[in-house]
Amino acid sequence: MSTQPRPDILLIVLDTLRADRLSCYGYSRETSPHIDASADSGVLFERAVSPAQWTILAYASLFTGEYPTTHVMTQIYDKHSKTQVTLAEVLYREGYHTVSFCSNVLLGVVENDLDRGLVEFYNYGGTLPNRLAIGDSRPRRLGRIAHRLSSVLRSLVTAIQDVFVRSNLFAAHRHASLGDSPLAGPRKLQGGHGSDAAGYGGLPAHSPVQSAERPLFGFINLMETHLPYVPHRRFIHSFVPYHGHNREARDFGQGDNLEYYRWLVPLVEPVTEPQDRVISDMYDAEVAYEDYLLRHLFDYLGEPEVRDNTLVIVTSDHGEGLNHHGFIGHSMFA
């Protein structure tokens, strides 16, 4: 093994983010000033194309370097083949400490082995999210007991939530029973909404994911630009200024926008022109909100002692059909 110091590697995947909605790719609205600044100081890939239109296929390709026709993971219930080595496994074997912070239930909650090779996996998408403990001192006794209990409970519910996430019947029942409730569709998870408060902006020296002897591979997944669109109201005011006084826009934004399962199939009836505008503008608001949440992380990564020894990759797993060709969502089109 080389004696030269190896850089830390940070892979940031912004789920469902379209390149053409970022200012650095020529979008007319200023949605991504912090991502743009990061791109200006690095390399911008202008022709990067996802090999698939939804998470399972795209992540299997991202982690293995293989096309879906080779890795053959096409459904939620498919298990990643042990004959195909993942990026995290390669880096772990090369001496990297591998860590993930993920907001997507399809990685680390569903038992599909896509998290193989990641030694520490902090998932914000399960029934019992597990969060990185950051503190200057050893947790008190009650804190240690609570941590142990939550670990036991998490192991017990993993198999149950895996069955529920895979179940088409449960998905249909969940949609029918919850209707317009904000709970309809996948939760917008706190790893995305709370990223600036969850420790992503810089891992302190006492963090358990850092090691003085081993370089770090960190994988971060954020879900802001995934349906349903529920950005912070500050960004709704900026990108959907008519939302407060236009009742049709407001009703659609608070109702149909949350019906995630409605967008899994081709539209039965086309959306109206005002609805089309709401979808597009709410998506832009989410892009801008996610960019805003990343600002502390980019500031940290720009510090000289970090910048000079860290390879940062910012990408997306796939895009989104924003009423293009009659599709919304990304299960069949993106």
C-alpha positions in Angstrom: 0.0 0.0 0.0 1.3 3.5 -0.9 2.9 5.5 2.0 1.5 8.7 0.5 -1.3 10.3 2.5 -4.6 9.5 1.0 -7.4 12.0 0.9 -10.7 11.7 2.7 -13.5 11.1 0.2 -17.0 12.6 0.6 -19.8 11.4 -1.7 -22.9 13.6 -1.5 -26.0 12.3 -3.4 -28.8 14.8 -3.7 -31.7 12.5 -4.4 -34.0 13.3 -7.4 -32.1 16.5 -8.2 -32.3 17.6 -11.9 -29.1 19.2 -13.2 -31.1 21.6 -15.4 -32.6 23.2 -12.2 -29.2 24.3 -10.9 -27.8 27.7 -11.8 -24.4 26.3 -12.6 -26.0 24.4 -15.4 -27.6 27.5 -16.9 -30.9 27.6 -15.1 -32.4 31.1 -15.2 -33.5 31.1 -11.5 -30.9 31.4 -8.7 -31.6 28.1 -7.0 -28.1 26.9 -6.1 -25.6 29.7 -5.1 -23.7 27.4 -2.7 -23.5 24.4 -5.0 -22.5 26.9 -7.8 -19.7 28.3 -5.7 -18.4 24.8 -5.0 -18.6 23.9 -8.7 -16.6 27.1 -9.6 -13.7 25.9 -7.5 -13.8 22.3 -8.8 -14.7 20.3 -11.9 -18.3 20.5 -13.4 -19.3 17.5 -15.4 -21.6 18.7 -18.2 -22.7 15.3 -19.6 -23.1 13.1 -16.5 -26.2 10.8 -17.1 -27.9 8.5 -14.7 -28.1 4.9 -15.8 -31.6 4.5 -14.4 -34.7 6.5 -13.4 -35.1 5.5 -9.8 -33.2 4.8 -6.6 -32.5 1.0 -6.5 -31.2 0.7 -10.0 -29.3 4.0 -9.9 -27.6 3.4 -6.6 -26.6 -0.2 -7.5 -24.9 1.3 -10.6 -23.3 4.2 -8.6 -21.9 1.7 -6.0 -20.7 -0.9 -8.4 -19.9 0.9 -11.7 -22.1 -1.5 -13.6 -25.2 -0.9 -15.7 -28.6 -2.3 -14.5 -28.4 -5.0 -17.1 -25.3 -6.3 -15.3 -26.1 -5.8 -11.6 -29.7 -6.8 -12.2 -31.1 -4.9 -9.2 -34.4 -3.7 -10.6 -36.9 -4.1 -7.7 -37.0 -3.1 -4.1 -36.9 -6.8 -3.1 -33.8 -7.6 -5.2 -30.7 -8.4 -3.1 -27.3 -7.0 -4.1 -25.1 -9.8 -5.4 -22.1 -10.7 -3.3 -20.2 -11.3 -6.5 -20.3 -7.6 -7.2 -18.0 -5.5 -5.0 -19.3 -2.1 -3.8 -17.3 1.1 -3.7 -17.5 1.1 0.1 -16.0 -2.4 0.2 -13.1 -1.5 -2.1 -12.3 1.6 0.0 -12.6 -0.3 3.3 -10.2 -2.9 2.0 -7.8 -0.1 1.2 -7.8 1.1 4.7 -10.7 3.7 4.7 -13.1 4.1 7.5 -16.5 4.0 5.8 -19.5 6.0 7.1 -22.9 6.9 5.8 -25.6 9.5 6.7 -28.7 8.5 4.8 -32.3 9.8 4.6 -33.6 7.1 2.1 -35.4 4.1 3.4 -34.2 2.1 0.3 -30.6 2.2 1.6 -30.0 0.9 5.1 -33.6 0.2 6.0 -34.6 -2.2 3.3 -32.5 -5.4 3.5 -30.9 -5.3 0.0 -27.2 -5.2 0.9 -26.6 -1.9 -0.9 -25.0 -0.6 2.4 -22.5 -3.4 2.3 -19.0 -2.1 3.2 -20.2 0.8 5.2 -19.0 0.2 8.7 -21.1 3.0 10.3 -24.5 3.7 8.9 -26.6 6.5 10.4 -30.1 6.2 8.9 -32.7 9.0 9.3 -35.4 7.2 7.4 -36.4 4.3 9.5 -39.0 3.9 12.3 -36.2 4.6 14.8 -33.6 6.8 13.2 -30.1 6.4 14.6 -28.2 9.7 14.8 -24.5 10.4 15.3 -23.8 11.1 19.0 -21.6 14.2 19.2 -20.4 15.5 22.5 -17.3 16.5 24.4 -17.7 13.9 27.2 -18.9 10.3 27.6 -22.7 10.1 27.6 -24.2 9.8 31.1 -25.5 6.5 32.3 -29.1 7.1 31.3 -28.0 8.2 27.9 -26.0 5.0 27.4 -28.9 2.9 28.6 -31.3 4.7 26.1 -28.8 4.2 23.3 -28.6 0.4 24.0 -32.4 0.1 24.2 -32.9 2.0 21.0 -30.3 -0.3 19.3 -32.2 -3.4 20.5 -35.6 -1.9 19.3 -34.1 -0.9 16.0 -32.9 -4.5 15.4 -36.4 -5.8 16.2 -38.3 -3.5 13.9 -35.8 -3.8 10.9 -37.4 -7.0 9.6 -40.9 -5.6 10.1 -40.3 -2.3 8.3 -38.4 -4.1 5.5 -41.6 -6.1 4.8 -43.8 -3.0 4.8 -41.5 -1.0 2.5 -41.4 -3.9 0.0 -45.2 -4.5 0.0 -47.2 -3.2 -2.9 -50.4 -4.0 -1.0 -49.3 -1.8 2.0 -48.4 1.0 -0.4 -51.8 1.0 -2.0 -53.6 0.7 1.4 -51.4 3.5 2.9 -52.3 5.8 0.1 -56.0 5.1 0.2 -56.2 5.4 4.0 -54.1 8.6 4.4 -55.4 10.4 1.4 -54.2 14.1 1.4 -52.5 13.7 4.7 -48.9 14.8 4.8 -48.1 11.2 5.8 -49.1 10.0 2.3 -46.0 9.0 0.5 -42.5 8.6 1.9 -41.7 10.9 4.8 -39.6 13.9 4.1 -36.8 12.8 6.4 -34.9 14.7 9.0 -31.6 13.9 7.4 -32.7 16.3 4.7 -34.6 18.9 6.6 -32.2 19.0 9.5 -29.0 18.6 7.7 -27.5 21.9 9.0 -28.4 20.9 12.6 -27.5 17.2 12.3 -23.7 17.5 12.2 -23.2 17.5 8.5 -21.5 20.9 8.6 -18.3 19.5 10.0 -17.4 16.5 12.0 -15.6 17.5 15.2 -12.4 15.8 16.4 -14.2 13.8 19.0 -16.7 12.3 16.5 -16.6 8.5 16.4 -16.5 8.6 12.6 -13.1 10.2 12.4 -9.8 8.4 12.8 -6.3 9.8 13.0 -4.9 6.6 11.4 -7.4 5.9 8.7 -8.7 8.2 5.9 -12.5 8.7 5.8 -15.0 7.7 3.1 -18.3 9.4 3.9 -21.5 8.9 2.0 -24.3 11.4 2.5 -27.8 11.2 1.0 -30.3 14.0 1.2 -34.0 13.9 0.1 -35.2 17.5 -0.2 -36.0 17.4 -3.9 -37.9 14.1 -3.7 -41.7 14.2 -3.6 -43.6 15.4 -1.7 -42.4 19.0 -2.0 -42.6 20.7 1.5 -39.9 23.3 1.5 -39.4 25.9 4.2 -41.9 28.7 3.9 -39.1 31.2 3.3 -38.4 29.4 0.0 -42.0 29.1 -0.9 -42.3 32.9 -0.6 -39.3 33.3 -2.9 -40.1 30.8 -5.6 -43.9 30.4 -5.3 -44.9 34.0 -4.4 -48.5 33.4 -5.5 -49.0 30.5 -3.1 -50.5 32.5 -0.2 -53.2 34.3 -2.2 -53.9 31.8 -5.0 -56.3 29.3 -3.6 -56.0 26.7 -6.4 -52.2 26.8 -6.1 -52.4 26.5 -2.3 -54.8 23.6 -2.4 -52.8 21.8 -4.9 -49.6 22.4 -3.1 -51.0 21.2 0.2 -53.1 18.3 -1.2 -52.2 16.7 -4.5 -48.6 17.5 -4.1 -48.5 15.2 -1.1 -50.1 12.2 -2.9 -46.8 10.6 -3.8 -48.4 7.3 -5.0 -50.6 9.2 -7.4 -47.4 10.0 -9.4 -46.1 6.5 -9.7 -48.0 5.8 -12.9 -48.8 7.9 -16.0 -51.3 10.6 -15.4 -55.0 9.6 -16.0 -55.8 13.3 -16.7 -53.3 16.0 -17.5 -52.6 18.6 -14.9 -53.8 22.1 -15.5 -51.4 24.9 -16.5 -51.6 26.4 -13.0 -50.9 23.0 -11.4 -48.0 22.5 -13.7 -46.6 25.8 -12.5 -47.0 24.9 -8.9 -45.2 21.6 -9.4 -42.3 23.3 -11.1 -42.0 26.2 -8.7 -42.3 24.0 -5.6 -39.5 21.9 -7.0 -37.3 25.0 -7.5 -38.1 26.0 -3.9 -36.9 22.6 -2.7 -33.7 22.9 -4.7 -33.0 26.2 -3.2 -33.8 25.0 0.3 -31.5 22.0 0.0 -28.7 24.3 -1.4 -29.2 26.5 1.7 -29.0 23.6 4.1 -25.7 22.6 2.5 -24.0 25.9 3.1 -22.3 25.0 6.4 -20.9 21.8 5.0 -19.5 23.6 1.9 -18.0 26.3 4.3 -16.3 23.5 6.3 -15.0 21.8 3.2 -13.6 25.1 2.0 -11.3 25.4 5.0 -7.7 25.0 3.8 -6.8 22.1 6.0 -9.9 20.2 4.9 -10.0 21.3 1.2 -6.4 20.2 0.6 -7.0 16.7 1.8 -10.6 15.9 0.8 -12.1 14.7 -2.5 -15.7 15.9 -2.7 -18.2 14.5 -5.2 -21.7 16.0 -5.5 -24.1 14.2 -7.7 -27.7 12.9 -7.9 -29.1 9.4 -8.4 -31.6 10.4 -11.0 -33.8 13.3 -12.1 -37.5 14.0 -12.0 -40.4 14.1 -14.5 -41.9 17.5 -13.8 -44.9 17.0 -16.2 -42.6 16.4 -19.1 -44.3 14.1 -21.6 -47.2 13.7 -19.2 -45.1 12.2 -16.4 -44.6 13.4 -12.8 -42.3 11.6 -10.5 -39.6 9.2 -11.5 -40.8 5.6 -11.2 -41.4 5.4 -15.0 -39.7 8.5 -16.3 -37.0 11.0 -15.3 
